[in-house]
């Protein structure tokens, strides 16, 4: 019987298998035969980068070194694409990655292992779905998708394809400190122990630890005059599955988050970072909130505006209250409050003995936090596409309430906004052809 390491090595070779076999009987030799420092092709992870904006540097930095090779980069902005390709040339031992404006030219490359989706959110669903259908592992950016309907479709596609998947947020994983409150597994233990009671109210508030909703930063500009499209940018392709709107530089690249066509303001930027761990803490990874209400001024049809609060409520009475920097008293209330006690930053409880009582309970199971290792060895990552979809739905539900200025009610299966035809159209908007999931 092979030992665990042997099984791991076998699964890596079966999954990645980069060695080209030109004739029967060719033997793949172990690395020691070739000398110290040699890394055989079967152990190299090949990456495809789609979207070359600022966040892409986080992906390439996390996957640097001799075990990684960036074989292709893609962007509808030729200047950005060529710049990133030249930057990655050095990481590839002087070999320039393949470049393409159209992601469909590189997403199915035979030797690609992981596709990184670093585009604006309106592209996350279609590109993630295409990568999964091509049998590639997907490392996507947050939020998972721009709409709830796209998230439902993407979950189905990824699960049918049985490919490794992650969204680039990590604050639920193991000892990661959740914005100064405490280690993720310790927070989950306090909730699961029952020492705070039930139901619970969670406040995700600007000013608490490192939480910042950035509502002013990611507000769009209204009444922008159309501008000529730069020759290096394919604006029609940039808009992609979203409605085609006139080009203006503020609607593109670094400030795209301020426009409903592409994202959902500060909610889209930070929401999944903040809310994905909350679902884990509450033990609600397979459950949707049933309603969302908000306190926000009327919103523009194109540009995202500011908001003060948004409240998500679950069927059992648990609430998650989002408090932006415009909410009076934001950051002054406990992170979690229940009928028996409260949890503050630095794992401080009120009354103090609750923290001691919670330690009598076991910590929750360790979660796999190395996505590349999960890909190489075909092991589940710490959270998958279903968990990511449920936390992304929290973001989208709050955004729908802010955008429409009213209470939004979601069906238990997440497929329908109850009694609100306009909200339902935004839940599952028709995508612009041919960019479908």
N, C-alpha and C positions, 0 to 999 in steps of 0.2 A: 504494500500500500504506500503511495507517495505521501511524504509529509506535507505540512501546510505550505512551506516555502515552495516545494516542488509543484504542488497544485497551483500556487500563485503564478509561478513561471510558465506553466503550461497554459493557463488561461490567458496570460498576456500574449503569448505567441499565437494562440488561436484567434485572439481578438484583433491584434494589430498586424502581425505578420507582414513586415515590409520587405523581406528578402525576395528578390526576383529569382524564380526557379526557371532556368532555361532548358533543363534537360532532366530526364529521369535519373534518380540516384544522387543528385546534388545534396550535399550534407551542409547544414547550418552549424558552424563550429562555435563553441563557447568563446566568450570574449578573451579569456586568458591566453588562447592560442595566438591571438593577434598582438598581444603585448599590453602593458599597463595603460589605462586611460582609453582604450578602444571601446566604443559603444556600438554594438551591432545594430543593424537597421531594425531588427525585431523588437528592440527596446526603445526606439525613438517614437515620440508622440508628434504627429504632424497636425498643424493648426491652420485653419482658414479664418481670416479676419474680415468681417463684413461690417463696414462702418468705421471710419478712420478719425473720428472726433476725439476730444479730450479723454473720454472714459476708456477709449481703446488702449491707452497707455497702461492702465491698471491691469488689463488682461495680458498684454505682452510682458509686463513686468513680473506678473505672477507666474508666467510660463516661460521663463528665461533659463538659459543654460544648455549644456550639451545634450540633455535628454529631449529638448524641444526644437522643432523646426517649423518656421512659418512659411508655408508653401504658397500661399495666395493671399492677396488683400483686394478689397473691393469697396468702391465708393462712387456715388454719382457726381462727386466733385473731383475732377481730375487732379487738381492741385493737392488736395488733401491725400488722395490715394497715392500719388507718386511720391509725396513727401514721406508717408509712412513706409512705403516699400523701400525707399532708400535708407531709412532708419533701421529697418529690419534686416537689411543686407548684411550688416556687420554681425548681427546675431546668428545669421545663417552661414557663417564662415565665408562671406563674400558672395554668396549666391543671392541674386535678386529674386524676391518672390514674384510669382505670376500676378498680373494685375488685370482687373476687369471691372467695367462699370456695372454690368448686369450680374447679380449674384448667382443667377442660374448657370452661368458659365463655370463657376468654381465650386458650387455647393456639393456637387456629386463627384468630385475628383476621387479617383480610386484609392489614392494613398492618404486621403484626409481622414483624421480620427475625430477631431473636435472642431465644430463650427462655432465661432464666437459672434453673437449678434449684438453689435454695439451701435445700432442705428437709433434714431428717435422711436418712441414707443409705437407709433402707428404701423411700423414695419415689423415689430417683434413677432406678432402672430403669424403672418404669411411666411416670413423667412424661417422662423423656428419650425413651422409645419413642414416646409420644403426640406429642411435639413433632416428632420426626423424621418420623413418618407424616404430619403436617400440613405437611411441607415446610419447616420452620423450622430455622435454624441453632441448635445447642444449646451453651450454655456451662454445663457442669455443675460441681457441687462434688465434691470427693474425699470418700470413695472413689467410684470409678465406680459400683459397685453394692454392695449388702450381701452378695450371695452370688455364687458362681462361675457357677451356672446362669443367673442373671439377666444376668450379664455376657456370656455366650455368646449369649443371645437378643438383647441390646441391640446387640451387634456386627453381627449379621445384619440387624437392622431398620435401623440407621443406614447400613450399606453399601448396602442395597437402595434406601433413600431418596436416597442420594448428597447428603446435606446436610453442611455444615461442622460439625465437632464438636471440642470440647476439654473436658478436665477442668482445673479450676483449680489446676494445679500447674505449675511452670515451671523447676525446678532443673536440668533437662537441657539447657536452651536456651542455646547459644552461649557467651558470656562470663559467664553467671550463675555466681557462685561457689557451689559446692556445700558449704555449711556449713563454710567455712574450709579445705576440702581444696584447692580450686583451681577454675579455670574448667572448665565441663562439657566443652567440646570438647578442652581440653588433657588432662583425665583420660582421655577416650576415646582420644586419640592414644597416650598411654603404654601403655594396655592393648593397642590394636590393633597397636602397633609390635612387640610380643612381647618387649620388654626385661625384663619381669617373669617371663616363662615362662608355662607353662600346665600344669595347671589352677590357678585362682586362688581364694583365700579372701578375701571381703570382709566386714569387720566394721562394722556400722552400730550404733554404740555411743553410749549416753548419755555426755555429757561430752566427746565428740569434736567440736570446733567448736560449732555451735549445735544439735546433735542432742539431743533430749530426748523419751523415749518416754511420759512422763506417766502411768505405770501407776497411781500412787496418785491422781492428779487425776481419772482417768476410771474409777475402780472404782465399781460401783454399790452401793447399799445393799440388804441382804437383810431379809426379814420386815417390809416396809413395810405399814402399815395403810392400806387404801383410804380416799381422801378424796373429798369432794364435788367434782364437776367444776365449775369456774367457768362462769358463764353465757355468757361471751364466747368459750369454747373448745368446739369440736366434737371431743371425745376419740375417738369412734368413727372419725371421718375422720382424725384424727391417727395412730391406729394403722394405718389403711388396709390395705395388703396383708399386714401382719404380724398375728399372733394378737391378738385383743382382750384386754388385761389391765387390771386395776383401775387407776384413775387415782391417781397421787400426784405432787405437783409435782416431786419429784426425778427422776421418770421422763420429764420433759417439758422442753422448751426447753433452757436452758443446760447441763443435766446429762444429757441423753438418751444421750450416748455411753457411759454406764456400764451399758447394758442391751442384751442380745443381740438383743432384738426390733428394735432401732433402729440399732445400730452394734456395734462390736467393741472398745470401750475405747480405750486409747491406740494400739493397732494401727490401728483405723479412723480415728482422728483424724490421726495423723502418718504412717502407713505408706506411703501413696502418695507423699507428699512425699519421703520418704527412699528408697523402693525404685524408683520409676519411673526416676530417673537411673541407678541401679545396673544395671537391665536394659540401658539404653543404653550404659553404660560397658563392659559385658561383651559387647555385641553380641548380646543374646539377646531382642530385641523380639518375635520370633515363636516363642519357646520357653517352655515352662512348667517350673518345677522338678518333679522326679519325686517328691519326698518332703519332709515337714516333721516335725521332732521338737522338743520343747520341755521346758523345766524350769519347772514351775509347780505351785502347790498346787491341790488339787481346786477346781473352779469351781461356782458356784451355777447353777441352771437358768435364772435370769432375769437376775441381776446379773453383769456382767463382773468378774473378779478380777485380781489382780496376776500377773506372771510374771517370771522372771529372764532366760531365754534362749529363743530359737527359732532353729533351723537349717534352712535350705532348701538342698536339694541337687539339682543338675542331673545329667542323664544322663552328662555327660562328667567329672564329679567336681568341678566348680566348686561352691563353697559360699558362701552368704550367711548370716552369723551375726548375729542381732539380739541386742544386749546392753542390757537395761534398766538403770535406775539401781539396781536391786536385785542386779545381777550383780557379784560381787567382781571388782575390777580393771577395771571397765568404763571404756572410753576411754583405756586405757594401751597398747593394742596397735595395730599399723599398720592403716590403713584397707584397703589391699589388700596381700596377701602371695602371692608365687609362688615357684617353685623357684629363680628367678634373682635375686629382689630384692623390695623392699618399698616401698610408697608411703605417706607420712605427710602430715599437714596441711601447708599452704603449699607443696604440690608438692615436698616434700623426699623424695628417694629414698635408699635404702640398698642398694647403694653409690651414692655421689653421681653418678657418671658416667652412670648410667642415664637421668637426666633430660636430659642433654646428648645422649645417643645417640637418645632418642625424638624430639628436635627435627629430626632428619634426615628424619623421615617427615612427609607433609603432614597438615595439620589436616583433620578430617572436614568434610563439606559444611555450610555455614551453614544453619540451620533458620529457617523463618518464625516469628517470635515476636510478631507483631501479629495477634491473632485478628480484630479488627474489619476490618483491611485484607484479611485472607484472605476474610472473608465478603463484603465489598464487591466484591472482584475475583475471587471464586471460585477462589482459589489454595489449595493444601493448607496447612494449619497445620503447625507443626513436629512434632507427633505427633498421631495420630488415635485413633479409638475402639479399634482393634485393639491398639495399643501400650498404651493406658490399661487395657484389659481384662487384658492379660498382667501388667502390674505390679500391678493390683488383685488378681489371682489369687494373687500372692505374699503379699499381706496376708491374704486369706481363708484360704489354706492354713495359714499360721502360726496364725491365729486358731482354726481347726478343731483343730489339735494342742493348743493351750492349753486350749480349751474341753472337749475330750474326754480330755485327759491321756494321749495315746498318739501313736505314729508314724502319719502319714497318707501314703498313697501315691496319687499322681495319675496317671491314664493320659496318654499322650503327647498326645492331642488335647484334654485338659482336661475331657472330658465325664463322667468317672467316677472316683470314689474306689474304688480297687481293694480288694476283699475286706472292705469295711466298710459294711454296710447303714445303720447309724445315721449315719455320716459322709456317706454319699450322700444321705440325706434332708436333711441340713443343706446339702449342696452345691447341691441344687435343691429347696428346700422348696415345698410347695403354697401359693400365694398366696391370701389371703382374697378371695373374690369380692365385688364385681365388678372388683377392682383387679388386673388381669392385664396382662402385657406383650403 
